[in-house]
Amino acid sequence: MALLFSDREVAAVLDAGRAVEAMRGAVLAAYEGRLVAPPRASARLDGGRLVFTAGQLTGEWYGYRSYDTFGHPEGEQLVVLHDGRTGAVRAVGVGAELGSRRTGGLGGVAVDALARPEATTVGVLGSGGQAWAQVWATAAVRPLREVTVHSPTPARRQRFAARVQAELGVPARAVATPGEAVRGRDVVLVATDSPTPVLDAGDLAPGVHVNLVGFKQRGRAEFDTTLLDAAGALVTDSPAQAGAYDPPMLAALPPYAERLGDLGAVLAGAASGRTDRDDVTVFCSVGLAGTEAFLLDRLVQLAATTV
């Protein structure tokens, strides 16, 4: 019988360190050709889209995630994991936590690979679930000593700072402007729903690492190309997905496309990431396909060891 994982069960088993470790394995597997990870597909429906991301770990499993863009307050995501030998459903995940922790884990892998080893300060733009997952994972790969956060609503950013302090034990404060949040920070995490730039590259310190999680397409992006111009290293978790956006992803357009690297290649030592302490490094998170199923497979393994 297939195992069923709810948000509560995912949260109980999958901590940040395990999520980052699993996503590091997934990114490497994709780079090495063991994880088949095509760009996402979608079906247009009345009022929104139903979106699918599918993946296959060759010889072991295949699976998919489905989610919609209707914006229902109780809308849930579905992740299904099949046994690669029999086709049987091994596990099902229902809810938002699996997807959120997968995206956070990918961000944590990027921070670990590209941020300076001594990085301890984080600036956050955004105060939603994706912003939280990025901080949660970053705290697993660097010994943080301060987080600053900005989002448009004062109460939301104050609640976010209080959560960072309460759950991660890291001093945190809410600030009134994006510039205050990111100036002088070692790591900057941008996870907003803004279709227009909220990050000014002129506010960034030399040597900063930036994770971009929100909109990043031509005509709809939370940053502008001055950030890409400043980047000494520019990478993504899925070059295939980066090239499949419509409208195009900014970093996949000339003159940036030829510089957009594969995070997997950096992890494998086949490409350079940060080459100088003062390099600005940028990670464009696009959602490597198959990573939700990869994480669900890891949950199945963890559940088996705790029985």
Secondary structure, DSSP 8 states (H G I E B T S, - for coil): --EEE-HHHHHHH--HHHHHHHHHHHHHHHHTTSEE----EEEEETTEEEEEEEEEETTTEEEEEEEESS--TT---EEEEEETTT--EEEEEESSHHHHHHHHHHHHHHHHHHS-TT--EEEEE--SHHHHHHHHHHHHHS---EEEEE-SSHHHHHHHHHHIIIII---EEE-SSHHHHHTT-SEEEE----SS----GGG--TT-EEEE-S-EETTEESS-HHHHHH-SEEEES-HHHHTT-SS-BGGGSTTTGGGEEEHHHHHHTSS----STT--EEEE----TTHHHHHHHHHHHHHHHH-
